[in-house]
């Protein structure tokens, strides 16, 4: 269940946008790893990991296996 009272930081917001790229097309979307986030957003890997971790804690993203993160929901869209 997604935490509706969570307010993502600017960095976490950018990660959410990255996770949702391709959503409106036929392209795959919704999965990233920290290295991909680091490279795409041009941030340090530790910042990518922290943003992803915060999103997991909030329930907006899940971590099905080590190193992979998957979009779950953004309660602001509902």
mmCIF file of the N, C-alpha and C atoms, coordinates in Angstrom:
data_MODEL
# 
_entry.id   MODEL 
# 
loop_
_atom_site.group_PDB 
_atom_site.id 
_atom_site.type_symbol 
_atom_site.label_atom_id 
_atom_site.label_alt_id 
_atom_site.label_comp_id 
_atom_site.label_asym_id 
_atom_site.label_entity_id 
_atom_site.label_seq_id 
_atom_site.pdbx_PDB_ins_code 
_atom_site.Cartn_x 
_atom_site.Cartn_y 
_atom_site.Cartn_z 
_atom_site.occupancy 
_atom_site.B_iso_or_equiv 
_atom_site.pdbx_formal_charge 
_atom_site.auth_seq_id 
_atom_site.auth_comp_id 
_atom_site.auth_asym_id 
_atom_site.auth_atom_id 
_atom_site.pdbx_PDB_model_num 
ATOM 1   N N  . UNK A 1 1  ? 0.838  -1.180 0.000   1.00 0.00 ? 1  UNK A N  1 
ATOM 2   C CA . UNK A 1 1  ? 0.000  0.000  0.000   1.00 0.00 ? 1  UNK A CA 1 
ATOM 3   C C  . UNK A 1 1  ? 0.883  1.242  0.000   1.00 0.00 ? 1  UNK A C  1 
ATOM 4   N N  . UNK A 1 2  ? 0.568  2.154  -0.895  1.00 0.00 ? 2  UNK A N  1 
ATOM 5   C CA . UNK A 1 2  ? 1.354  3.373  -1.033  1.00 0.00 ? 2  UNK A CA 1 
ATOM 6   C C  . UNK A 1 2  ? 1.007  4.374  0.072   1.00 0.00 ? 2  UNK A C  1 
ATOM 7   N N  . UNK A 1 3  ? 2.029  4.999  0.618   1.00 0.00 ? 3  UNK A N  1 
ATOM 8   C CA . UNK A 1 3  ? 1.866  6.024  1.639   1.00 0.00 ? 3  UNK A CA 1 
ATOM 9   C C  . UNK A 1 3  ? 1.430  7.320  0.959   1.00 0.00 ? 3  UNK A C  1 
ATOM 10  N N  . UNK A 1 4  ? 0.177  7.685  1.127   1.00 0.00 ? 4  UNK A N  1 
ATOM 11  C CA . UNK A 1 4  ? -0.373 8.863  0.475   1.00 0.00 ? 4  UNK A CA 1 
ATOM 12  C C  . UNK A 1 4  ? 0.132  10.164 1.076   1.00 0.00 ? 4  UNK A C  1 
ATOM 13  N N  . UNK A 1 5  ? 0.668  10.140 2.268   1.00 0.00 ? 5  UNK A N  1 
ATOM 14  C CA . UNK A 1 5  ? 1.156  11.362 2.893   1.00 0.00 ? 5  UNK A CA 1 
ATOM 15  C C  . UNK A 1 5  ? 2.642  11.623 2.616   1.00 0.00 ? 5  UNK A C  1 
ATOM 16  N N  . UNK A 1 6  ? 3.300  10.704 1.915   1.00 0.00 ? 6  UNK A N  1 
ATOM 17  C CA . UNK A 1 6  ? 4.712  10.885 1.553   1.00 0.00 ? 6  UNK A CA 1 
ATOM 18  C C  . UNK A 1 6  ? 4.834  11.993 0.510   1.00 0.00 ? 6  UNK A C  1 
ATOM 19  N N  . UNK A 1 7  ? 5.785  12.876 0.716   1.00 0.00 ? 7  UNK A N  1 
ATOM 20  C CA . UNK A 1 7  ? 6.085  13.930 -0.252  1.00 0.00 ? 7  UNK A CA 1 
ATOM 21  C C  . UNK A 1 7  ? 7.492  13.687 -0.788  1.00 0.00 ? 7  UNK A C  1 
ATOM 22  N N  . UNK A 1 8  ? 7.602  13.292 -2.060  1.00 0.00 ? 8  UNK A N  1 
ATOM 23  C CA . UNK A 1 8  ? 8.924  12.999 -2.613  1.00 0.00 ? 8  UNK A CA 1 
ATOM 24  C C  . UNK A 1 8  ? 9.799  14.255 -2.718  1.00 0.00 ? 8  UNK A C  1 
ATOM 25  N N  . UNK A 1 9  ? 11.084 14.063 -2.490  1.00 0.00 ? 9  UNK A N  1 
ATOM 26  C CA . UNK A 1 9  ? 12.047 15.148 -2.687  1.00 0.00 ? 9  UNK A CA 1 
ATOM 27  C C  . UNK A 1 9  ? 12.137 15.422 -4.192  1.00 0.00 ? 9  UNK A C  1 
ATOM 28  N N  . UNK A 1 10 ? 12.815 16.493 -4.546  1.00 0.00 ? 10 UNK A N  1 
ATOM 29  C CA . UNK A 1 10 ? 13.003 16.799 -5.974  1.00 0.00 ? 10 UNK A CA 1 
ATOM 30  C C  . UNK A 1 10 ? 13.691 15.648 -6.683  1.00 0.00 ? 10 UNK A C  1 
ATOM 31  N N  . UNK A 1 11 ? 14.687 15.063 -6.024  1.00 0.00 ? 11 UNK A N  1 
ATOM 32  C CA . UNK A 1 11 ? 15.426 13.946 -6.622  1.00 0.00 ? 11 UNK A CA 1 
ATOM 33  C C  . UNK A 1 11 ? 14.520 12.727 -6.783  1.00 0.00 ? 11 UNK A C  1 
ATOM 34  N N  . UNK A 1 12 ? 13.744 12.405 -5.766  1.00 0.00 ? 12 UNK A N  1 
ATOM 35  C CA . UNK A 1 12 ? 12.821 11.273 -5.854  1.00 0.00 ? 12 UNK A CA 1 
ATOM 36  C C  . UNK A 1 12 ? 11.767 11.522 -6.930  1.00 0.00 ? 12 UNK A C  1 
ATOM 37  N N  . UNK A 1 13 ? 11.357 12.753 -7.086  1.00 0.00 ? 13 UNK A N  1 
ATOM 38  C CA . UNK A 1 13 ? 10.395 13.116 -8.136  1.00 0.00 ? 13 UNK A CA 1 
ATOM 39  C C  . UNK A 1 13 ? 10.989 12.836 -9.517  1.00 0.00 ? 13 UNK A C  1 
ATOM 40  N N  . UNK A 1 14 ? 12.253 13.165 -9.690  1.00 0.00 ? 14 UNK A N  1 
ATOM 41  C CA . UNK A 1 14 ? 12.931 12.893 -10.967 1.00 0.00 ? 14 UNK A CA 1 
ATOM 42  C C  . UNK A 1 14 ? 13.037 11.393 -11.214 1.00 0.00 ? 14 UNK A C  1 
ATOM 43  N N  . UNK A 1 15 ? 13.291 10.630 -10.156 1.00 0.00 ? 15 UNK A N  1 
ATOM 44  C CA . UNK A 1 15 ? 13.341 9.166  -10.287 1.00 0.00 ? 15 UNK A CA 1 
ATOM 45  C C  . UNK A 1 15 ? 11.974 8.634  -10.691 1.00 0.00 ? 15 UNK A C  1 
ATOM 46  N N  . UNK A 1 16 ? 10.918 9.138  -10.101 1.00 0.00 ? 16 UNK A N  1 
ATOM 47  C CA . UNK A 1 16 ? 9.561  8.733  -10.476 1.00 0.00 ? 16 UNK A CA 1 
ATOM 48  C C  . UNK A 1 16 ? 9.287  9.028  -11.950 1.00 0.00 ? 16 UNK A C  1 
ATOM 49  N N  . UNK A 1 17 ? 9.709  10.191 -12.408 1.00 0.00 ? 17 UNK A N  1 
ATOM 50  C CA . UNK A 1 17 ? 9.534  10.544 -13.815 1.00 0.00 ? 17 UNK A CA 1 
ATOM 51  C C  . UNK A 1 17 ? 10.298 9.574  -14.707 1.00 0.00 ? 17 UNK A C  1 
ATOM 52  N N  . UNK A 1 18 ? 11.513 9.226  -14.303 1.00 0.00 ? 18 UNK A N  1 
ATOM 53  C CA . UNK A 1 18 ? 12.323 8.283  -15.060 1.00 0.00 ? 18 UNK A CA 1 
ATOM 54  C C  . UNK A 1 18 ? 11.650 6.911  -15.113 1.00 0.00 ? 18 UNK A C  1 
ATOM 55  N N  . UNK A 1 19 ? 11.114 6.464  -13.998 1.00 0.00 ? 19 UNK A N  1 
ATOM 56  C CA . UNK A 1 19 ? 10.419 5.182  -13.940 1.00 0.00 ? 19 UNK A CA 1 
ATOM 57  C C  . UNK A 1 19 ? 9.209  5.146  -14.874 1.00 0.00 ? 19 UNK A C  1 
ATOM 58  N N  . UNK A 1 20 ? 8.586  6.287  -15.087 1.00 0.00 ? 20 UNK A N  1 
ATOM 59  C CA . UNK A 1 20 ? 7.370  6.332  -15.884 1.00 0.00 ? 20 UNK A CA 1 
ATOM 60  C C  . UNK A 1 20 ? 7.599  6.690  -17.355 1.00 0.00 ? 20 UNK A C  1 
ATOM 61  N N  . UNK A 1 21 ? 8.859  6.916  -17.739 1.00 0.00 ? 21 UNK A N  1 
ATOM 62  C CA . UNK A 1 21 ? 9.142  7.190  -19.147 1.00 0.00 ? 21 UNK A CA 1 
ATOM 63  C C  . UNK A 1 21 ? 8.703  6.001  -19.989 1.00 0.00 ? 21 UNK A C  1 
ATOM 64  N N  . UNK A 1 22 ? 8.029  6.269  -21.089 1.00 0.00 ? 22 UNK A N  1 
ATOM 65  C CA . UNK A 1 22 ? 7.550  5.218  -21.966 1.00 0.00 ? 22 UNK A CA 1 
ATOM 66  C C  . UNK A 1 22 ? 6.166  4.712  -21.619 1.00 0.00 ? 22 UNK A C  1 
ATOM 67  N N  . UNK A 1 23 ? 5.609  5.214  -20.541 1.00 0.00 ? 23 UNK A N  1 
ATOM 68  C CA . UNK A 1 23 ? 4.295  4.752  -20.065 1.00 0.00 ? 23 UNK A CA 1 
ATOM 69  C C  . UNK A 1 23 ? 3.189  5.001  -21.087 1.00 0.00 ? 23 UNK A C  1 
ATOM 70  N N  . UNK A 1 24 ? 3.270  6.097  -21.780 1.00 0.00 ? 24 UNK A N  1 
ATOM 71  C CA . UNK A 1 24 ? 2.233  6.474  -22.736 1.00 0.00 ? 24 UNK A CA 1 
ATOM 72  C C  . UNK A 1 24 ? 2.462  5.892  -24.129 1.00 0.00 ? 24 UNK A C  1 
ATOM 73  N N  . UNK A 1 25 ? 3.499  5.084  -24.277 1.00 0.00 ? 25 UNK A N  1 
ATOM 74  C CA . UNK A 1 25 ? 3.806  4.482  -25.579 1.00 0.00 ? 25 UNK A CA 1 
ATOM 75  C C  . UNK A 1 25 ? 3.887  2.966  -25.425 1.00 0.00 ? 25 UNK A C  1 
ATOM 76  N N  . UNK A 1 26 ? 4.336  2.316  -26.453 1.00 0.00 ? 26 UNK A N  1 
ATOM 77  C CA . UNK A 1 26 ? 4.482  0.861  -26.416 1.00 0.00 ? 26 UNK A CA 1 
ATOM 78  C C  . UNK A 1 26 ? 5.844  0.430  -25.882 1.00 0.00 ? 26 UNK A C  1 
ATOM 79  N N  . UNK A 1 27 ? 6.634  1.379  -25.406 1.00 0.00 ? 27 UNK A N  1 
ATOM 80  C CA . UNK A 1 27 ? 7.962  1.059  -24.895 1.00 0.00 ? 27 UNK A CA 1 
ATOM 81  C C  . UNK A 1 27 ? 7.863  0.463  -23.488 1.00 0.00 ? 27 UNK A C  1 
ATOM 82  N N  . UNK A 1 28 ? 8.800  -0.400 -23.125 1.00 0.00 ? 28 UNK A N  1 
ATOM 83  C CA . UNK A 1 28 ? 8.832  -0.904 -21.749 1.00 0.00 ? 28 UNK A CA 1 
ATOM 84  C C  . UNK A 1 28 ? 9.059  0.252  -20.772 1.00 0.00 ? 28 UNK A C  1 
ATOM 85  N N  . UNK A 1 29 ? 8.478  0.154  -19.612 1.00 0.00 ? 29 UNK A N  1 
ATOM 86  C CA . UNK A 1 29 ? 8.651  1.218  -18.620 1.00 0.00 ? 29 UNK A CA 1 
ATOM 87  C C  . UNK A 1 29 ? 8.467  0.631  -17.226 1.00 0.00 ? 29 UNK A C  1 
ATOM 88  N N  . UNK A 1 30 ? 8.845  1.420  -16.211 1.00 0.00 ? 30 UNK A N  1 
ATOM 89  C CA . UNK A 1 30 ? 8.553  1.057  -14.842 1.00 0.00 ? 30 UNK A CA 1 
ATOM 90  C C  . UNK A 1 30 ? 9.641  0.338  -14.080 1.00 0.00 ? 30 UNK A C  1 
ATOM 91  N N  . UNK A 1 31 ? 10.771 0.054  -14.715 1.00 0.00 ? 31 UNK A N  1 
ATOM 92  C CA . UNK A 1 31 ? 11.862 -0.636 -14.012 1.00 0.00 ? 31 UNK A CA 1 
ATOM 93  C C  . UNK A 1 31 ? 13.190 0.085  -14.239 1.00 0.00 ? 31 UNK A C  1 
ATOM 94  N N  . UNK A 1 32 ? 13.966 0.182  -13.153 1.00 0.00 ? 32 UNK A N  1 
ATOM 95  C CA . UNK A 1 32 ? 15.294 0.792  -13.229 1.00 0.00 ? 32 UNK A CA 1 
ATOM 96  C C  . UNK A 1 32 ? 16.212 0.100  -12.237 1.00 0.00 ? 32 UNK A C  1 
ATOM 97  N N  . UNK A 1 33 ? 17.505 0.345  -12.402 1.00 0.00 ? 33 UNK A N  1 
ATOM 98  C CA . UNK A 1 33 ? 18.482 -0.032 -11.387 1.00 0.00 ? 33 UNK A CA 1 
ATOM 99  C C  . UNK A 1 33 ? 19.239 1.242  -11.001 1.00 0.00 ? 33 UNK A C  1 
ATOM 100 N N  . UNK A 1 34 ? 19.923 1.241  -9.872  1.00 0.00 ? 34 UNK A N  1 
ATOM 101 C CA . UNK A 1 34 ? 20.587 2.466  -9.418  1.00 0.00 ? 34 UNK A CA 1 
ATOM 102 C C  . UNK A 1 34 ? 21.597 3.037  -10.418 1.00 0.00 ? 34 UNK A C  1 
ATOM 103 N N  . UNK A 1 35 ? 22.302 2.174  -11.132 1.00 0.00 ? 35 UNK A N  1 
ATOM 104 C CA . UNK A 1 35 ? 23.285 2.670  -12.102 1.00 0.00 ? 35 UNK A CA 1 
ATOM 105 C C  . UNK A 1 35 ? 22.593 3.416  -13.243 1.00 0.00 ? 35 UNK A C  1 
ATOM 106 N N  . UNK A 1 36 ? 21.464 2.908  -13.702 1.00 0.00 ? 36 UNK A N  1 
ATOM 107 C CA . UNK A 1 36 ? 20.702 3.573  -14.756 1.00 0.00 ? 36 UNK A CA 1 
ATOM 108 C C  . UNK A 1 36 ? 20.227 4.943  -14.271 1.00 0.00 ? 36 UNK A C  1 
ATOM 109 N N  . UNK A 1 37 ? 19.714 4.999  -13.052 1.00 0.00 ? 37 UNK A N  1 
ATOM 110 C CA . UNK A 1 37 ? 19.258 6.264  -12.478 1.00 0.00 ? 37 UNK A CA 1 
ATOM 111 C C  . UNK A 1 37 ? 20.422 7.234  -12.388 1.00 0.00 ? 37 UNK A C  1 
ATOM 112 N N  . UNK A 1 38 ? 21.553 6.763  -11.913 1.00 0.00 ? 38 UNK A N  1 
ATOM 113 C CA . UNK A 1 38 ? 22.755 7.586  -11.788 1.00 0.00 ? 38 UNK A CA 1 
ATOM 114 C C  . UNK A 1 38 ? 23.132 8.209  -13.124 1.00 0.00 ? 38 UNK A C  1 
ATOM 115 N N  . UNK A 1 39 ? 23.171 7.374  -14.155 1.00 0.00 ? 39 UNK A N  1 
ATOM 116 C CA . UNK A 1 39 ? 23.584 7.855  -15.473 1.00 0.00 ? 39 UNK A CA 1 
ATOM 117 C C  . UNK A 1 39 ? 22.546 8.767  -16.122 1.00 0.00 ? 39 UNK A C  1 
ATOM 118 N N  . UNK A 1 40 ? 21.294 8.406  -16.039 1.00 0.00 ? 40 UNK A N  1 
ATOM 119 C CA . UNK A 1 40 ? 20.245 9.199  -16.678 1.00 0.00 ? 40 UNK A CA 1 
ATOM 120 C C  . UNK A 1 40 ? 20.027 10.552 -16.011 1.00 0.00 ? 40 UNK A C  1 
ATOM 121 N N  . UNK A 1 41 ? 20.139 10.604 -14.694 1.00 0.00 ? 41 UNK A N  1 
ATOM 122 C CA . UNK A 1 41 ? 19.903 11.843 -13.966 1.00 0.00 ? 41 UNK A CA 1 
ATOM 123 C C  . UNK A 1 41 ? 21.188 12.590 -13.645 1.00 0.00 ? 41 UNK A C  1 
ATOM 124 N N  . UNK A 1 42 ? 22.331 11.983 -13.987 1.00 0.00 ? 42 UNK A N  1 
ATOM 125 C CA . UNK A 1 42 ? 23.639 12.585 -13.741 1.00 0.00 ? 42 UNK A CA 1 
ATOM 126 C C  . UNK A 1 42 ? 23.795 12.973 -12.267 1.00 0.00 ? 42 UNK A C  1 
ATOM 127 N N  . UNK A 1 43 ? 23.566 11.972 -11.406 1.00 0.00 ? 43 UNK A N  1 
ATOM 128 C CA . UNK A 1 43 ? 23.720 12.161 -9.969  1.00 0.00 ? 43 UNK A CA 1 
ATOM 129 C C  . UNK A 1 43 ? 24.636 11.054 -9.435  1.00 0.00 ? 43 UNK A C  1 
ATOM 130 N N  . UNK A 1 44 ? 25.112 11.223 -8.212  1.00 0.00 ? 44 UNK A N  1 
ATOM 131 C CA . UNK A 1 44 ? 25.931 10.185 -7.589  1.00 0.00 ? 44 UNK A CA 1 
ATOM 132 C C  . UNK A 1 44 ? 25.073 8.959  -7.306  1.00 0.00 ? 44 UNK A C  1 
ATOM 133 N N  . UNK A 1 45 ? 25.712 7.804  -7.347  1.00 0.00 ? 45 UNK A N  1 
ATOM 134 C CA . UNK A 1 45 ? 24.983 6.558  -7.133  1.00 0.00 ? 45 UNK A CA 1 
ATOM 135 C C  . UNK A 1 45 ? 24.331 6.517  -5.741  1.00 0.00 ? 45 UNK A C  1 
ATOM 136 N N  . UNK A 1 46 ? 25.011 7.063  -4.741  1.00 0.00 ? 46 UNK A N  1 
ATOM 137 C CA . UNK A 1 46 ? 24.440 7.058  -3.391  1.00 0.00 ? 46 UNK A CA 1 
ATOM 138 C C  . UNK A 1 46 ? 23.146 7.860  -3.345  1.00 0.00 ? 46 UNK A C  1 
ATOM 139 N N  . UNK A 1 47 ? 23.052 8.927  -4.131  1.00 0.00 ? 47 UNK A N  1 
ATOM 140 C CA . UNK A 1 47 ? 21.820 9.719  -4.175  1.00 0.00 ? 47 UNK A CA 1 
ATOM 141 C C  . UNK A 1 47 ? 20.717 8.952  -4.892  1.00 0.00 ? 47 UNK A C  1 
ATOM 142 N N  . UNK A 1 48 ? 21.086 8.214  -5.933  1.00 0.00 ? 48 UNK A N  1 
ATOM 143 C CA . UNK A 1 48 ? 20.111 7.376  -6.635  1.00 0.00 ? 48 UNK A CA 1 
ATOM 144 C C  . UNK A 1 48 ? 19.578 6.312  -5.686  1.00 0.00 ? 48 UNK A C  1 
ATOM 145 N N  . UNK A 1 49 ? 20.476 5.656  -4.958  1.00 0.00 ? 49 UNK A N  1 
ATOM 146 C CA . UNK A 1 49 ? 20.069 4.623  -4.005  1.00 0.00 ? 49 UNK A CA 1 
ATOM 147 C C  . UNK A 1 49 ? 19.161 5.187  -2.918  1.00 0.00 ? 49 UNK A C  1 
ATOM 148 N N  . UNK A 1 50 ? 19.471 6.361  -2.410  1.00 0.00 ? 50 UNK A N  1 
ATOM 149 C CA . UNK A 1 50 ? 18.680 6.974  -1.343  1.00 0.00 ? 50 UNK A CA 1 
ATOM 150 C C  . UNK A 1 50 ? 17.271 7.315  -1.839  1.00 0.00 ? 50 UNK A C  1 
ATOM 151 N N  . UNK A 1 51 ? 17.182 7.900  -3.023  1.00 0.00 ? 51 UNK A N  1 
ATOM 152 C CA . UNK A 1 51 ? 15.874 8.254  -3.582  1.00 0.00 ? 51 UNK A CA 1 
ATOM 153 C C  . UNK A 1 51 ? 15.045 6.996  -3.803  1.00 0.00 ? 51 UNK A C  1 
ATOM 154 N N  . UNK A 1 52 ? 15.656 5.952  -4.353  1.00 0.00 ? 52 UNK A N  1 
ATOM 155 C CA . UNK A 1 52 ? 14.940 4.695  -4.577  1.00 0.00 ? 52 UNK A CA 1 
ATOM 156 C C  . UNK A 1 52 ? 14.512 4.071  -3.250  1.00 0.00 ? 52 UNK A C  1 
ATOM 157 N N  . UNK A 1 53 ? 15.387 4.093  -2.270  1.00 0.00 ? 53 UNK A N  1 
ATOM 158 C CA . UNK A 1 53 ? 15.071 3.546  -0.957  1.00 0.00 ? 53 UNK A CA 1 
ATOM 159 C C  . UNK A 1 53 ? 13.891 4.270  -0.319  1.00 0.00 ? 53 UNK A C  1 
ATOM 160 N N  . UNK A 1 54 ? 13.874 5.600  -0.421  1.00 0.00 ? 54 UNK A N  1 
ATOM 161 C CA . UNK A 1 54 ? 12.769 6.383  0.136   1.00 0.00 ? 54 UNK A CA 1 
ATOM 162 C C  . UNK A 1 54 ? 11.455 6.049  -0.566  1.00 0.00 ? 54 UNK A C  1 
ATOM 163 N N  . UNK A 1 55 ? 11.506 5.851  -1.876  1.00 0.00 ? 55 UNK A N  1 
ATOM 164 C CA . UNK A 1 55 ? 10.301 5.499  -2.629  1.00 0.00 ? 55 UNK A CA 1 
ATOM 165 C C  . UNK A 1 55 ? 9.804  4.099  -2.260  1.00 0.00 ? 55 UNK A C  1 
ATOM 166 N N  . UNK A 1 56 ? 10.742 3.181  -1.991  1.00 0.00 ? 56 UNK A N  1 
ATOM 167 C CA . UNK A 1 56 ? 10.360 1.836  -1.548  1.00 0.00 ? 56 UNK A CA 1 
ATOM 168 C C  . UNK A 1 56 ? 9.692  1.915  -0.174  1.00 0.00 ? 56 UNK A C  1 
ATOM 169 N N  . UNK A 1 57 ? 10.294 2.655  0.739   1.00 0.00 ? 57 UNK A N  1 
ATOM 170 C CA . UNK A 1 57 ? 9.733  2.808  2.082   1.00 0.00 ? 57 UNK A CA 1 
ATOM 171 C C  . UNK A 1 57 ? 8.321  3.392  2.027   1.00 0.00 ? 57 UNK A C  1 
ATOM 172 N N  . UNK A 1 58 ? 8.109  4.313  1.090   1.00 0.00 ? 58 UNK A N  1 
ATOM 173 C CA . UNK A 1 58 ? 6.795  4.934  0.944   1.00 0.00 ? 58 UNK A CA 1 
ATOM 174 C C  . UNK A 1 58 ? 5.796  4.023  0.233   1.00 0.00 ? 58 UNK A C  1 
ATOM 175 N N  . UNK A 1 59 ? 6.284  2.943  -0.376  1.00 0.00 ? 59 UNK A N  1 
ATOM 176 C CA . UNK A 1 59 ? 5.395  2.021  -1.069  1.00 0.00 ? 59 UNK A CA 1 
ATOM 177 C C  . UNK A 1 59 ? 5.068  2.413  -2.494  1.00 0.00 ? 59 UNK A C  1 
ATOM 178 N N  . UNK A 1 60 ? 5.748  3.407  -3.027  1.00 0.00 ? 60 UNK A N  1 
ATOM 179 C CA . UNK A 1 60 ? 5.497  3.859  -4.389  1.00 0.00 ? 60 UNK A CA 1 
ATOM 180 C C  . UNK A 1 60 ? 6.291  3.027  -5.391  1.00 0.00 ? 60 UNK A C  1 
ATOM 181 N N  . UNK A 1 61 ? 7.352  2.409  -4.911  1.00 0.00 ? 61 UNK A N  1 
ATOM 182 C CA . UNK A 1 61 ? 8.245  1.578  -5.724  1.00 0.00 ? 61 UNK A CA 1 
ATOM 183 C C  . UNK A 1 61 ? 8.504  0.314  -4.923  1.00 0.00 ? 61 UNK A C  1 
ATOM 184 N N  . UNK A 1 62 ? 8.749  -0.787 -5.612  1.00 0.00 ? 62 UNK A N  1 
ATOM 185 C CA . UNK A 1 62 ? 9.119  -2.019 -4.900  1.00 0.00 ? 62 UNK A CA 1 
ATOM 186 C C  . UNK A 1 62 ? 10.443 -2.531 -5.444  1.00 0.00 ? 62 UNK A C  1 
ATOM 187 N N  . UNK A 1 63 ? 11.057 -3.397 -4.668  1.00 0.00 ? 63 UNK A N  1 
ATOM 188 C CA . UNK A 1 63 ? 12.350 -3.975 -5.023  1.00 0.00 ? 63 UNK A CA 1 
ATOM 189 C C  . UNK A 1 63 ? 12.159 -5.489 -5.109  1.00 0.00 ? 63 UNK A C  1 
ATOM 190 N N  . UNK A 1 64 ? 11.785 -6.001 -6.305  1.00 0.00 ? 64 UNK A N  1 
ATOM 191 C CA . UNK A 1 64 ? 11.494 -7.430 -6.430  1.00 0.00 ? 64 UNK A CA 1 
ATOM 192 C C  . UNK A 1 64 ? 12.719 -8.324 -6.264  1.00 0.00 ? 64 UNK A C  1 
ATOM 193 N N  . UNK A 1 65 ? 13.872 -7.843 -6.696  1.00 0.00 ? 65 UNK A N  1 
ATOM 194 C CA . UNK A 1 65 ? 15.139 -8.570 -6.537  1.00 0.00 ? 65 UNK A CA 1 
ATOM 195 C C  . UNK A 1 65 ? 16.244 -7.554 -6.299  1.00 0.00 ? 65 UNK A C  1 
ATOM 196 N N  . UNK A 1 66 ? 17.364 -8.014 -5.811  1.00 0.00 ? 66 UNK A N  1 
ATOM 197 C CA . UNK A 1 66 ? 18.498 -7.131 -5.550  1.00 0.00 ? 66 UNK A CA 1 
ATOM 198 C C  . UNK A 1 66 ? 18.873 -6.356 -6.810  1.00 0.00 ? 66 UNK A C  1 
ATOM 199 N N  . UNK A 1 67 ? 18.943 -5.033 -6.676  1.00 0.00 ? 67 UNK A N  1 
ATOM 200 C CA . UNK A 1 67 ? 19.401 -4.189 -7.760  1.00 0.00 ? 67 UNK A CA 1 
ATOM 201 C C  . UNK A 1 67 ? 18.341 -3.766 -8.757  1.00 0.00 ? 67 UNK A C  1 
ATOM 202 N N  . UNK A 1 68 ? 17.106 -4.205 -8.593  1.00 0.00 ? 68 UNK A N  1 
ATOM 203 C CA . UNK A 1 68 ? 16.042 -3.843 -9.523  1.00 0.00 ? 68 UNK A CA 1 
ATOM 204 C C  . UNK A 1 68 ? 14.907 -3.178 -8.756  1.00 0.00 ? 68 UNK A C  1 
ATOM 205 N N  . UNK A 1 69 ? 14.435 -2.078 -9.281  1.00 0.00 ? 69 UNK A N  1 
ATOM 206 C CA . UNK A 1 69 ? 13.338 -1.338 -8.670  1.00 0.00 ? 69 UNK A CA 1 
ATOM 207 C C  . UNK A 1 69 ? 12.218 -1.205 -9.691  1.00 0.00 ? 69 UNK A C  1 
ATOM 208 N N  . UNK A 1 70 ? 10.990 -1.288 -9.192  1.00 0.00 ? 70 UNK A N  1 
ATOM 209 C CA . UNK A 1 70 ? 9.824  -1.328 -10.063 1.00 0.00 ? 70 UNK A CA 1 
ATOM 210 C C  . UNK A 1 70 ? 8.753  -0.355 -9.551  1.00 0.00 ? 70 UNK A C  1 
ATOM 211 N N  . UNK A 1 71 ? 8.220  0.433  -10.461 1.00 0.00 ? 71 UNK A N  1 
ATOM 212 C CA . UNK A 1 71 ? 7.155  1.376  -10.118 1.00 0.00 ? 71 UNK A CA 1 
ATOM 213 C C  . UNK A 1 71 ? 5.925  0.612  -9.668  1.00 0.00 ? 71 UNK A C  1 
ATOM 214 N N  . UNK A 1 72 ? 5.298  1.072  -8.574  1.00 0.00 ? 72 UNK A N  1 
ATOM 215 C CA . UNK A 1 72 ? 4.067  0.474  -8.073  1.00 0.00 ? 72 UNK A CA 1 
ATOM 216 C C  . UNK A 1 72 ? 2.898  1.419  -8.327  1.00 0.00 ? 72 UNK A C  1 
ATOM 217 N N  . UNK A 1 73 ? 2.960  2.607  -7.729  1.00 0.00 ? 73 UNK A N  1 
ATOM 218 C CA . UNK A 1 73 ? 1.869  3.570  -7.864  1.00 0.00 ? 73 UNK A CA 1 
ATOM 219 C C  . UNK A 1 73 ? 2.312  4.927  -7.371  1.00 0.00 ? 73 UNK A C  1 
ATOM 220 N N  . UNK A 1 74 ? 1.693  5.936  -7.920  1.00 0.00 ? 74 UNK A N  1 
ATOM 221 C CA . UNK A 1 74 ? 1.842  7.295  -7.422  1.00 0.00 ? 74 UNK A CA 1 
ATOM 222 C C  . UNK A 1 74 ? 0.451  7.705  -6.965  1.00 0.00 ? 74 UNK A C  1 
ATOM 223 N N  . UNK A 1 75 ? 0.195  7.700  -5.653  1.00 0.00 ? 75 UNK A N  1 
ATOM 224 C CA . UNK A 1 75 ? -1.151 7.973  -5.167  1.00 0.00 ? 75 UNK A CA 1 
ATOM 225 C C  . UNK A 1 75 ? -1.684 9.346  -5.562  1.00 0.00 ? 75 UNK A C  1 
ATOM 226 N N  . UNK A 1 76 ? -0.829 10.238 -5.990  1.00 0.00 ? 76 UNK A N  1 
ATOM 227 C CA . UNK A 1 76 ? -1.283 11.561 -6.428  1.00 0.00 ? 76 UNK A CA 1 
ATOM 228 C C  . UNK A 1 76 ? -2.045 11.475 -7.746  1.00 0.00 ? 76 UNK A C  1 
ATOM 229 N N  . UNK A 1 77 ? -1.868 10.382 -8.479  1.00 0.00 ? 77 UNK A N  1 
ATOM 230 C CA . UNK A 1 77 ? -2.542 10.200 -9.765  1.00 0.00 ? 77 UNK A CA 1 
ATOM 231 C C  . UNK A 1 77 ? -3.953 9.680  -9.624  1.00 0.00 ? 77 UNK A C  1 
ATOM 232 N N  . UNK A 1 78 ? -4.303 9.148  -8.477  1.00 0.00 ? 78 UNK A N  1 
ATOM 233 C CA . UNK A 1 78 ? -5.596 8.501  -8.299  1.00 0.00 ? 78 UNK A CA 1 
ATOM 234 C C  . UNK A 1 78 ? -6.703 9.460  -7.987  1.00 0.00 ? 78 UNK A C  1 
# 
